[in-house]
Amino acid sequence: MSNVFNIRDAVAKWLGIAAVILGILCLAAGIDISGDPKEHDIGMGILGFCVPVMVVPGILLFYWGFRAERERLGYEKLAGFLKAYRRIKIPALATKLGLSEFEAEKRILRCVRLGLVSGFIDRASDEFFNPAGMEGKMLVNCPHCGGPVEQLVLDGEAGKCPYCGSVIVAKV
């Protein structure tokens, strides 16, 4: 993810903290001033101003920045996980992440869109492929029985013919 997002999230958090601190200081001043009978109206005005203008937006800004940072870290963690595999089945990934298959696929696509990981989802095999290890080949026919095999076998992996059961090893 871009540094702009990191900066934006950090600025939101720190502005939120600053607004909450200033709001609390204004609240303390308003309470102190409202104790004086002559200045009671001014103190109440300060109190009425601090909460809606300083404290509430400060809490919301802090929450927004904290949530955005947590979301970013989650996507970076998922991207690191996806980079560790040349390919991974979406149902297996969803199980490992504790998500539905739809949600796992949605997060993978978001990682790809954000540029955290490169790759693609093969709908036929329901797998995510990382192109870093894509020195493989698409097998058209089994070398043993000649049956059509629609499976991507990567270098160093073995596939299985659905017709004769022979083990097919990719050699690139």
BALOBA-1460 file (C-alpha; in Angstrom, 3 decimals):
// residues 172
<rec num="1" residu="m" x="0.000" y="0.000" z="0.000"/>
<rec num="2" residu="s" x="1.152" y="3.503" z="-0.639"/>
<rec num="3" residu="n" x="2.809" y="5.598" z="2.033"/>
<rec num="4" residu="v" x="0.006" y="8.116" z="1.507"/>
<rec num="5" residu="f" x="-2.398" y="5.695" z="3.212"/>
<rec num="6" residu="n" x="0.007" y="5.178" z="6.107"/>
<rec num="7" residu="i" x="0.423" y="8.935" z="6.544"/>
<rec num="8" residu="r" x="-3.311" y="9.565" z="6.260"/>
<rec num="9" residu="d" x="-4.113" y="6.951" z="8.904"/>
<rec num="10" residu="a" x="-1.415" y="8.229" z="11.267"/>
<rec num="11" residu="v" x="-2.541" y="11.844" z="10.826"/>
<rec num="12" residu="a" x="-6.147" y="10.860" z="11.576"/>
<rec num="13" residu="k" x="-5.081" y="9.046" z="14.752"/>
<rec num="14" residu="w" x="-2.873" y="11.877" z="16.009"/>
<rec num="15" residu="l" x="-5.393" y="14.585" z="15.154"/>
<rec num="16" residu="g" x="-7.969" y="12.564" z="17.049"/>
<rec num="17" residu="i" x="-5.706" y="12.283" z="20.087"/>
<rec num="18" residu="a" x="-4.910" y="16.025" z="19.957"/>
<rec num="19" residu="a" x="-8.604" y="16.944" z="19.650"/>
<rec num="20" residu="v" x="-9.542" y="14.711" z="22.579"/>
<rec num="21" residu="i" x="-6.759" y="16.175" z="24.763"/>
<rec num="22" residu="l" x="-7.718" y="19.762" z="23.844"/>
<rec num="23" residu="g" x="-11.356" y="18.911" z="24.446"/>
<rec num="24" residu="i" x="-10.564" y="17.511" z="27.892"/>
<rec num="25" residu="l" x="-8.533" y="20.627" z="28.738"/>
<rec num="26" residu="c" x="-11.427" y="22.826" z="27.597"/>
<rec num="27" residu="l" x="-13.825" y="20.721" z="29.660"/>
<rec num="28" residu="a" x="-11.634" y="21.177" z="32.726"/>
<rec num="29" residu="a" x="-11.441" y="24.921" z="32.104"/>
<rec num="30" residu="g" x="-15.198" y="25.120" z="31.558"/>
<rec num="31" residu="i" x="-15.896" y="23.235" z="34.788"/>
<rec num="32" residu="d" x="-13.491" y="25.491" z="36.660"/>
<rec num="33" residu="i" x="-14.977" y="28.669" z="35.198"/>
<rec num="34" residu="s" x="-18.576" y="27.539" z="35.713"/>
<rec num="35" residu="g" x="-17.866" y="27.217" z="39.452"/>
<rec num="36" residu="d" x="-17.627" y="31.010" z="39.691"/>
<rec num="37" residu="p" x="-21.163" y="32.484" z="39.841"/>
<rec num="38" residu="k" x="-20.162" y="35.543" z="37.753"/>
<rec num="39" residu="e" x="-18.589" y="33.440" z="35.002"/>
<rec num="40" residu="h" x="-21.128" y="30.582" z="35.083"/>
<rec num="41" residu="d" x="-22.589" y="31.361" z="31.630"/>
<rec num="42" residu="i" x="-19.121" y="31.518" z="30.017"/>
<rec num="43" residu="g" x="-18.127" y="28.224" z="31.663"/>
<rec num="44" residu="m" x="-21.308" y="26.520" z="30.460"/>
<rec num="45" residu="g" x="-20.682" y="27.910" z="26.956"/>
<rec num="46" residu="i" x="-17.202" y="26.427" z="26.968"/>
<rec num="47" residu="l" x="-18.603" y="23.097" z="28.173"/>
<rec num="48" residu="g" x="-21.284" y="23.153" z="25.473"/>
<rec num="49" residu="f" x="-18.654" y="23.888" z="22.847"/>
<rec num="50" residu="c" x="-15.989" y="21.342" z="23.873"/>
<rec num="51" residu="v" x="-17.921" y="18.114" z="23.741"/>
<rec num="52" residu="p" x="-19.583" y="18.420" z="20.323"/>
<rec num="53" residu="v" x="-16.745" y="20.276" z="18.597"/>
<rec num="54" residu="m" x="-13.597" y="18.738" z="20.103"/>
<rec num="55" residu="v" x="-14.130" y="15.507" z="22.007"/>
<rec num="56" residu="v" x="-16.633" y="13.673" z="19.774"/>
<rec num="57" residu="p" x="-14.832" y="14.391" z="16.457"/>
<rec num="58" residu="g" x="-11.523" y="13.591" z="18.162"/>
<rec num="59" residu="i" x="-12.779" y="10.188" z="19.254"/>
<rec num="60" residu="l" x="-14.189" y="9.527" z="15.771"/>
<rec num="61" residu="l" x="-10.926" y="10.557" z="14.068"/>
<rec num="62" residu="f" x="-8.885" y="8.371" z="16.385"/>
<rec num="63" residu="y" x="-11.204" y="5.405" z="15.813"/>
<rec num="64" residu="w" x="-11.126" y="5.903" z="12.037"/>
<rec num="65" residu="g" x="-7.318" y="6.063" z="11.946"/>
<rec num="66" residu="f" x="-6.946" y="3.064" z="14.262"/>
<rec num="67" residu="r" x="-9.412" y="0.970" z="12.242"/>
<rec num="68" residu="a" x="-7.760" y="1.921" z="8.940"/>
<rec num="69" residu="e" x="-4.330" y="0.978" z="10.300"/>
<rec num="70" residu="r" x="-5.637" y="-2.363" z="11.561"/>
<rec num="71" residu="e" x="-7.242" y="-3.035" z="8.159"/>
<rec num="72" residu="r" x="-3.995" y="-2.152" z="6.363"/>
<rec num="73" residu="l" x="-1.998" y="-4.484" z="8.599"/>
<rec num="74" residu="g" x="-4.511" y="-7.263" z="7.903"/>
<rec num="75" residu="y" x="-4.101" y="-6.841" z="4.150"/>
<rec num="76" residu="e" x="-0.308" y="-6.769" z="4.467"/>
<rec num="77" residu="k" x="-0.436" y="-9.984" z="6.502"/>
<rec num="78" residu="l" x="-2.670" y="-11.646" z="3.892"/>
<rec num="79" residu="a" x="-0.340" y="-10.485" z="1.105"/>
<rec num="80" residu="g" x="2.635" y="-11.991" z="2.924"/>
<rec num="81" residu="f" x="0.705" y="-15.230" z="3.298"/>
<rec num="82" residu="l" x="-0.194" y="-15.262" z="-0.417"/>
<rec num="83" residu="k" x="3.417" y="-14.581" z="-1.429"/>
<rec num="84" residu="a" x="4.540" y="-17.647" z="0.512"/>
<rec num="85" residu="y" x="2.546" y="-19.949" z="-1.776"/>
<rec num="86" residu="r" x="2.812" y="-20.424" z="-5.507"/>
<rec num="87" residu="r" x="-0.833" y="-21.382" z="-5.470"/>
<rec num="88" residu="i" x="-3.443" y="-21.982" z="-2.846"/>
<rec num="89" residu="k" x="-7.041" y="-23.190" z="-3.002"/>
<rec num="90" residu="i" x="-9.546" y="-20.506" z="-2.019"/>
<rec num="91" residu="p" x="-11.519" y="-22.860" z="0.302"/>
<rec num="92" residu="a" x="-8.307" y="-23.831" z="2.123"/>
<rec num="93" residu="l" x="-7.313" y="-20.175" z="2.484"/>
<rec num="94" residu="a" x="-10.790" y="-19.259" z="3.739"/>
<rec num="95" residu="t" x="-10.575" y="-22.012" z="6.352"/>
<rec num="96" residu="k" x="-7.129" y="-20.845" z="7.498"/>
<rec num="97" residu="l" x="-8.337" y="-17.248" z="7.767"/>
<rec num="98" residu="g" x="-11.658" y="-18.164" z="9.373"/>
<rec num="99" residu="l" x="-13.647" y="-16.464" z="6.603"/>
<rec num="100" residu="s" x="-16.220" y="-17.457" z="4.047"/>
<rec num="101" residu="e" x="-14.890" y="-18.305" z="0.577"/>
<rec num="102" residu="f" x="-16.536" y="-15.175" z="-0.815"/>
<rec num="103" residu="e" x="-14.893" y="-12.933" z="1.812"/>
<rec num="104" residu="a" x="-11.476" y="-14.584" z="1.290"/>
<rec num="105" residu="e" x="-11.744" y="-14.065" z="-2.463"/>
<rec num="106" residu="k" x="-12.804" y="-10.453" z="-1.955"/>
<rec num="107" residu="r" x="-9.782" y="-9.783" z="0.284"/>
<rec num="108" residu="i" x="-7.405" y="-11.440" z="-2.190"/>
<rec num="109" residu="l" x="-8.718" y="-9.247" z="-4.991"/>
<rec num="110" residu="r" x="-8.323" y="-6.161" z="-2.792"/>
<rec num="111" residu="c" x="-4.686" y="-7.128" z="-2.085"/>
<rec num="112" residu="v" x="-4.083" y="-7.456" z="-5.829"/>
<rec num="113" residu="r" x="-5.794" y="-4.103" z="-6.544"/>
<rec num="114" residu="l" x="-3.717" y="-2.359" z="-3.872"/>
<rec num="115" residu="g" x="-0.531" y="-3.787" z="-5.373"/>
<rec num="116" residu="l" x="0.427" y="-5.754" z="-2.265"/>
<rec num="117" residu="v" x="0.648" y="-9.012" z="-4.207"/>
<rec num="118" residu="s" x="0.446" y="-9.973" z="-7.847"/>
<rec num="119" residu="g" x="-1.450" y="-12.941" z="-9.102"/>
<rec num="120" residu="f" x="-4.809" y="-14.128" z="-10.312"/>
<rec num="121" residu="i" x="-7.673" y="-16.383" z="-9.325"/>
<rec num="122" residu="d" x="-8.379" y="-19.354" z="-11.571"/>
<rec num="123" residu="r" x="-12.131" y="-19.910" z="-11.449"/>
<rec num="124" residu="a" x="-11.913" y="-23.413" z="-12.909"/>
<rec num="125" residu="s" x="-9.678" y="-24.774" z="-10.144"/>
<rec num="126" residu="d" x="-10.773" y="-22.230" z="-7.489"/>
<rec num="127" residu="e" x="-7.121" y="-21.360" z="-6.754"/>
<rec num="128" residu="f" x="-5.074" y="-18.205" z="-6.361"/>
<rec num="129" residu="f" x="-1.858" y="-18.295" z="-8.401"/>
<rec num="130" residu="n" x="1.207" y="-16.235" z="-7.541"/>
<rec num="131" residu="p" x="3.105" y="-15.547" z="-10.785"/>
<rec num="132" residu="a" x="6.453" y="-15.603" z="-8.969"/>
<rec num="133" residu="g" x="6.433" y="-19.388" z="-9.176"/>
<rec num="134" residu="m" x="4.571" y="-19.823" z="-12.436"/>
<rec num="135" residu="e" x="7.275" y="-21.622" z="-14.383"/>
<rec num="136" residu="g" x="4.853" y="-24.402" z="-15.165"/>
<rec num="137" residu="k" x="2.889" y="-25.655" z="-18.087"/>
<rec num="138" residu="m" x="-0.693" y="-26.409" z="-18.914"/>
<rec num="139" residu="l" x="-1.009" y="-30.053" z="-19.738"/>
<rec num="140" residu="v" x="-3.246" y="-30.812" z="-22.677"/>
<rec num="141" residu="n" x="-2.970" y="-34.602" z="-22.793"/>
<rec num="142" residu="c" x="-1.733" y="-37.192" z="-20.310"/>
<rec num="143" residu="p" x="1.609" y="-38.620" z="-21.489"/>
<rec num="144" residu="h" x="0.488" y="-42.122" z="-20.407"/>
<rec num="145" residu="c" x="-3.104" y="-42.553" z="-21.627"/>
<rec num="146" residu="g" x="-3.529" y="-39.480" z="-23.849"/>
<rec num="147" residu="g" x="-6.569" y="-38.202" z="-21.914"/>
<rec num="148" residu="p" x="-7.171" y="-34.451" z="-21.751"/>
<rec num="149" residu="v" x="-5.896" y="-32.997" z="-18.482"/>
<rec num="150" residu="e" x="-7.100" y="-29.524" z="-17.497"/>
<rec num="151" residu="q" x="-4.754" y="-28.958" z="-14.601"/>
<rec num="152" residu="l" x="-1.875" y="-26.524" z="-14.211"/>
<rec num="153" residu="v" x="1.158" y="-28.413" z="-12.975"/>
<rec num="154" residu="l" x="3.957" y="-26.121" z="-11.841"/>
<rec num="155" residu="d" x="7.661" y="-26.888" z="-11.945"/>
<rec num="156" residu="g" x="8.528" y="-29.336" z="-9.177"/>
<rec num="157" residu="e" x="4.902" y="-30.327" z="-8.565"/>
<rec num="158" residu="a" x="3.019" y="-33.417" z="-9.545"/>
<rec num="159" residu="g" x="-0.476" y="-33.699" z="-10.938"/>
<rec num="160" residu="k" x="-2.751" y="-36.667" z="-11.395"/>
<rec num="161" residu="c" x="-4.505" y="-37.766" z="-14.557"/>
<rec num="162" residu="p" x="-8.260" y="-37.956" z="-13.911"/>
<rec num="163" residu="y" x="-8.600" y="-40.887" z="-16.351"/>
<rec num="164" residu="c" x="-5.761" y="-43.312" z="-15.684"/>
<rec num="165" residu="g" x="-4.554" y="-41.997" z="-12.322"/>
<rec num="166" residu="s" x="-0.971" y="-41.628" z="-13.493"/>
<rec num="167" residu="v" x="1.208" y="-39.126" z="-11.688"/>
<rec num="168" residu="i" x="2.294" y="-36.319" z="-14.020"/>
<rec num="169" residu="v" x="5.449" y="-34.386" z="-13.063"/>
<rec num="170" residu="a" x="6.182" y="-31.006" z="-14.610"/>
<rec num="171" residu="k" x="9.684" y="-30.579" z="-15.973"/>
<rec num="172" residu="v" x="10.336" y="-27.131" z="-17.359"/>
